[in-house]
Each structure stands twice: as C-alpha cells, then as structure tokens.
Amino acid sequence: MVTGNHNRPQGIVLLFVPVFIMLGPVLISPIVGTLFQHFSGQSYARVLVPLLLTAPALCLALCSPIAGKLANRVGGKKVLVGSLAFYGLMGAAPMLVDSLYGMLASRLLLGVAEAGIITGSMVLTAAYFNGDERQKWIAYQNIALPLIGAALLFAVGQVSRIDWHYTFALYGLSFLVFIAAAAVLYEPANTGSASGSPAAPVTQASSPSSSARSVIPLNTMLLLVALAIPGSLAFYAVPVKLSFVLQELGQGSPAVVGQIMSMGLIFGSPVGAVLARLVKRWAFGKALALAMALMGAGLILLGIASDTATVTAAVIIQQAGGGLMLVVALTFVLHVAPVQFSGSYSGFWWLVYTLANFATPLVLTTIDTFTSSSAVTMLVVGLFIVALPMWLLNAKRLSASMTSDVPDNMPAKEALHG
C-alpha cells in the first residue's frame, strides 16, 4: 500500500482543490449589489441576480452523484482535471457575457464543474491515503481552505474597484491547479482506468461482497443522511442568521457582520481541523459528538450574547466545531466506502449535505414563527444540536477508530443499532 510521504506531492496539489468550491460565493457575494444596479433595467432581475450566487451550489448538489459514478468508471484524475479546466472557462465566462441569462447559464455549468472537482478530489484522496494519513490530509485541506479564502476576499476587494467584470477573472486561477493536477496526480488502478503511474496504486481491504457493491446499501445511506442534515444545519445556521442576531443587538452593519464571519473563518475552521488531529485516535462517534457539542455550544452562546465580543467568541466556537465535523465526517464517508466506489459514496454525501444547506434558511424561518427573535431561534437550534452527541456516542457503526485502515463492512442489521 502506498501512503504517507510517497504521495506527498499529490496531497499538496489536492490541498488547493476544495478552494474552488468556496470560490463561487466568495468571489461573487461582494459584487451582488453592483450586479443589481447593472441589471436593474432587466425583467426579473431581483429574482435572477441572487440566483447567480446560489445556482452553482444547486448544480453541485444535483450533479454530485453523477460525477461520483463517472469518477468510479473512468477515474478520479480524469474527472478532476477535466472539471478544473471546465470550471475555469465557465467561471471566467461572465467577463465576456453581458447578458443576465448568459451569466446565469455559465453559473449553472460552473456548478456541474464543482461537482466533478469535489468528487474527483475525494476519490483520489481515498486512493492515495488510508487511515491516519487520509484523515491528516483532509484536515490539512480544511486548514488551507479558510486561509486561502480570506486572501481571495482581499483580492476581490481590490479587483472589483477597477471593474466588477474583472472579478470573474479570478476563476482563472483554476488553470494553475489544472496544470499542477495534470502533471502531478496519477490515476490509481483501483479508481477507473489505470494510467501507468510511476507510483504504485493504492489498494484497500474490502469484503468479498464489497468489490461488487456499486449501489450504496440503504443502511449506509440512512446513516450518512443522519449525519449530513444536522451537521449542515448546525454549520450554516450562523451564516444565515448572524446578521439578524446582530441587528437585534443594534450592530447589524455589513462591515460588522463581515468582520465577525471573517474571524470565524480564519480562526474557527482551522482550529477545528487541528483539533481533529489531536483526537485522531478517537472513534468516529466520539469525535462527531465533540464536533456537535462545540457547534451547539456556539449557537447557544450566540443566542444569549449581549455584545459583539461574545458574538465573535460564539462564532469562532461554532466554526471550530464545524471544521472538526467536516474533517471527521468526510473521513468517515471514505472509511465506509469500498475504495473502488468512493466516488458514489462521496457524491451521495455532497448531494445530501448541499441540499441541506439550501433547506437551512427554510428550517430556521419556520422556527422563527415559534420564537420571539433570531437569538432565541439560535438557542433552540443549539440545544437540539447539543442533544445529538448522546446518539453519536452509542451508535455502533461509528465505533471504529478514525485511524483504522480497514473499511467498515458491518452487516446492515447492525448499522444503525444503538
């Protein structure tokens, strides 16, 4: 088995890949107001302009399972490299297209590329690394992501001052990673067609039945859904409701909201990833319980906060829990997946998780109808999330160590026991 330092160059290249899933909202959100003004004379602009922000994520959710199956069939590298090139073309297209409908079409196709990027990346991570090495590189990705995102936010501010069209040129950064991925990554023999790579292919132990199991077992699907939905709700509750909570405190200016979210992004998420390394020998259930407890505690603190300093601390704690949750959850997805079908499992995870992102505002708005304020809503959600660790600690399917090299092939009848 080839792991560790043998695949360090590949791991370094893969560090930059998740950034392009983040680029969509990061690059366009600061210029949404400008786009409203530019297209104000067009019909349905108030509906279509916000879709420029959310359309890629919708396509990411819907296309992830397809991209995952394609990666299983033709190989993770082919899907990843091709998607990076397509991403650069579609991302930069609005520089040359001044039609609102044309821009919307390019954004929808951008989401298709994002689905290929994220699933191709996970397939290769599953093949290049195993056990503790795999968890380490996933943690590294979650440390690099917010730091690079903060740098991109600064770049957007500088470029958009010249002309908002130039903001889309930053999507062209994907071509740099495209070149690196094409040169450095190789196609493992067990994820589609072998490419005669210089390094030996990675293999992973599996049960006799798992090698022929292209369909995700129902019990595994239910378990991933049970993890993805509350994880997404707890993670995205803050971006959705933070401005409303601050307004109730009389501090709802966009500058204050952006500053606090940046603090959570820069400090919280990397802390969660580092924490994942500190608890790397824990069982999945125990680590996920800690992640949920941290996110819930952050939401509760946000619900009772009376000043911006407390709100900032709450967001950092919540984002730290979110960073830990993503590292552990993604490691678990690749742990339960037979390596030759890691694309299908990864695609299903991103389908559920991303659709839950869309549902989060609706869920929170529904809770708002029963509470007196956004702060109380955060308190209610926080208490619900804190209650989850008891189930996570007792779920047998989550009892394996995060450093385990052996995939989970527990019989279906035991999967959700406990």
N, C-alpha and C positions, 0 to 999 in steps of 0.2 A: 504494500500500500504506500502510495506517495502522498505524504502530508508534510506540514511544517515548512521548514526552510526551503525544501525542494520547490515549493510553489509560491515563494515569497514574491517574486516579480508579478505573478498573476494576481496575488492578493492585493498588491499595491494598486494595480490597474483597476481592480474591482472596487476599491475604496471610492473612486470618483463616479462610479456608475449611478448609485442612487441619487446623486445630486440632481440628475436630470428629471427625476420625478418631482423634486422640490422646485425646480426652475419655473414650472407653469404658474403657480400662484405668486411666487416671489417676484418674478420679473414683471408681471402684468398688473398686480394689485396697486402699486404706487401710481399707475397712469390711468386707472379706471375713470377717475374724474375727468381727465383730459379727453379720454375716448368718448365720454358722454357729451362733452362740449363739441367735439369734432363731428359726431354723428347725430347731433340733436335734431337736425332737419329731416332725418330719415324716419320712415314709418317703423314703429315697434322698437325704436332704439332703446327705450327704457327696459325692454324685456331682453333684447338680443345682446346688448353690451355686457350685462352681468354674465351671460352665457359664455362670453369669451374667457371668463375666469374659470367657470366650472365645467365647461364641455370636455376638456381633456380628461378630467377625473372620471366623468361618467363613462367615457370610452375605455379608460383604463380598467374600470370595474367590469364592463361587459365583455371586453376582449381578452382579459387575463386568462380565463380557462382555455380559450382557443390558442393563445400564444404558448401556454404551458404544454398543450398537447403537441403543438408544432415543434417545440423545443425537444420534447421526448422523441419525436420522429426523425427530425433532421439534424438535431444537435444544438446545444445551448450557445456555442460560439457563433454559429451561422445566424441564429435568431438575434443575438445581442448585437453583433456587428452590423447586420443589415438594419436593425431598428435604430441604431445610433446615427447611421447615415440618413435614414428617412426622417428622423427626429430633427436633425439639423436643417434639412430642406423645408420641412413644414413649419418649424419654429421661426425661421427667418423669412418665410413667405410674406407675412404682413408688411414687410418693408417695401415690397413691390406691388402689393394689392391694396388698393384704397377703397374697396367695396366692403361694406359691413358683412354681407353674406359670404363674400370670398374669404374674409378673415375668419368667419365662424367655421367655414368648411375646413380651412387649414388647421384650426384648433381642434376640431373633431378628429382629424387624421393624426394630429400630434398625440392625442390620447391613445390611438392604436399603436403608435411607436413606443409610447411609455409602457404599454402592456408587454411588448416584446422585450424592452430593456429590463424591466424588473424581474420577469420570469426567467429570461435568459441568464441574468446575473445570479439568481438563486440556484438554477440548475448547475451552473459552473461552481458556485460556492459549495454545493453539496458534493460535487465530484472531486474537487481539488482538496477539500479539507474534511476531516472527520473528528468527532468527539470534541475534545477541548480546543483543538486548532480551529475547528469550524466556529465554535462559539466566540473565540478570540477575534476572528476576522469580522464576524457580524458586529461585535462590539466596536471594533475599530471603525467600521462604516458609520455607526451611529454617533461616534465621536467626531468624525470628519464632517458629517453632513451639516450640522448646525453652524460649524465654524466657517465652512465654505459658503453656506447660505448667508451668513452675516456679511461676508466680503462681497457677495453678489448684490445684496441690498445697497451697499455703499456704491457699487458700480452703477446700479440702476439710477440712483440719485444723480450721479454725475452725467451719465449719458443722456438721460431724459431732459436735462436742462438745455441740451443742444437741439434735439428734435425727438419727439416721442417715437417716431419710426425707428430710430437707431437702437431703441431698447431691444427690439426683436433681433438685432444683430448678435446679441449676447448668446442667443441659442446656438449660434455657430460654434461656440466652444465645444459642442458635442463632437465636432470633426476632429479635434485634438485627441479626445478619448477614443474616437473611432480608429484613428491611426495607431494609437497605442494598443488597443484591443486586437486589432488585426495582426499586429506584429508580435505581441507577447502572449496572448491567450492561445490555448490549443484545445482541440476537441477531444475530450476523453472518449475512450472506446465504448463506454457504457452509457453515453448520453447522445445517442444518434449515431451517425456515421463517424468512424474513426478517421482521423486526418493524418495519421502517421507522425504524431507529435514527437519531439525529441525527448519528452519526459514520459515516463511510464504512466499508463492510465490508472485511475483510481478505481478500486473496487470496494464494495461494501457488502458485509454479510447480509444475507436475507434468507428467509424461509423458502422452502421449495415452492410454496404456493405464491409467494410474493413476486417471483420473477415473471409470472404470467398475469399478475393482477394490474390491469391498466385502468380499472374503474376503482375509484376511492370507495372503500367499504362504508356503509351507511353509518356505522358507529363512529368511525373516524370523522366523517363529515359533521355529525352532530356535535362531537367534541370540539372541533375547530370552530364551528358556529358559536358554541357556548363560550369560547374564549374570545373570539373576534368581536362580537357585538358589544359586550360590556367593556372590553378593552378600548374599542373605538369611542364609545360614549364617554368614558372617563377621560380619554385623551383629548377629544375635540370639544368637550364642554367649555373649556376655558377660552379658546379662540372665538367660539360662538357667543359667549355671554360676558366676557370680560368688560367690554365697553359699556354694557348696560349696568353692571355692578359698579363700575367707576362713576357712571352718571349719577347713580343713586347716592354716591359719596361726594358729588359735586366736582369730580375730577375726570370728566369724560372726554377731554380733548383728544383728537387723534394722536397728537405728539406724546401724551402721557400713555395712551394705550399702546402705541408702538414701542415706546421705551420699555414698558414692563414686559411686553411679549418678547422683545429682544433679549432682555435679561433671562427670561425663562429658556429661550432658545440657546443662548450662548453658554449659560451655566447649568441649567437643569438637565437637558438631554445628555450632554457628555458625562455629568455626574452619574446618571442612571446607567450609562454604558460601562463606566469604570466600576460601579457597584456590581454589575453583572460579572465582572472578572473576579471581584472579591468573594462572591458567593458561587463561584463556578462549580464547586463540588456538591452543591445542594441539589436536591431533587427538583424537577421542573415545578411541581406543585408548590413547594415551599418558596421558591424564588418568585413564582407568579403571585403567590399570596402576599409577599412583601411588596411587589410592584403595585398591586391593587390597594394595599393598605396605604402606601405612600400617595397614590393618586387620590384616594378617598380622603385622606387627611388634608391634602392640599385644597380640595374642594370644600371641605368643612371649614377650614381656616378662611378661605375666601368668602364663605357665607357669613362669617361672624366678624370679618375685618372692618375696622373703623377708620383706617388711614391707608395711604398708598404704600407705606413701608411694609405693613402687614400683608397687603395685597401682593406686593412683589415677592415676599417670602413664600406666600401661598402658591404663587405661580411656579416658582422655582422648585418647590417640593413636588407639586403636581407633575411638572415636566420631568423631573428626575424619576418619578415613578413610571411615567410614560416611556422614558428612554430604556429603563430596565425591562418593562413589559415587552417592548418591541424586540429587544435582543433575545429574551427568553422565548417568546412566542415563535419568532422566526426560526430559532434553533430547534424548537420542538417540532415545527412543521417538517423540517428536513430530517429530524430524528425518526418520525413515524413513517416517512415516505421511503419506499424502496428506491434506491438511487436512480434507477432507470426510469422512474416515473415521478421524479422530484418536480418536473415542470407542471404536471397535472395537479399535484398537491399544492404547489406554490400558487398556481393560477386560481385554484379554488379559494385559498386563503385571501388573496388580494381581492377577489370578487366579493366575498362576504364583508371583509374589513372596509373596503372602499364604499360599498353600498351602505354600510352602517354609518360611514361619515356623512353621507347625504341625509340619512334619516335622523341624525343627531339634532339638527335645528328643529325638526318637526316634533321630536320627542320632548325637547326642552320647552318648546312653545306650549305643548299640551300640559306639561307640568305647571307652567306659568299660570294656567287658568285655575289651578287649585291652590296657588300660593299667593302671598301678598307682594312679593318682589323677586327680582332676579337673584338677589343674595339668598333668599330662602330656598329658591329652586336649587342653587348650588349646594346648599346644606342638605337638602333631601337627596340629591344625586350622590353626594359624598357619603352619606350614611348607607345608601344602598350598595355602593362600591366597597365600602369597608366591610360589609357583611359577607362578601364573596369569599374572602380567604378561608373561612371555615370549610366550604365545599372543596376548595382547591387543595387544602391540606389533606383531605381524606379521599381524593379521587385516585384510585389505584393506577389508572392509565398515566397519571402524572408523577408516579413514584420513582421513575428511573432517574438516575443522576444525569445532570447536564453534560458531564464529561464522558458519558457512555459511548462506546464505539459501536455498540450493537443496536440496530434499529428495533423499534418496538413492534413485535408481531403478536401481541396479546390476543387471545381469542375474542371474537366480537361480543360474546355474552358478558365479558368482564370489563369491557371498555369504559362504560360509564358507571360502573359499580362504585358505590361509596358516595 
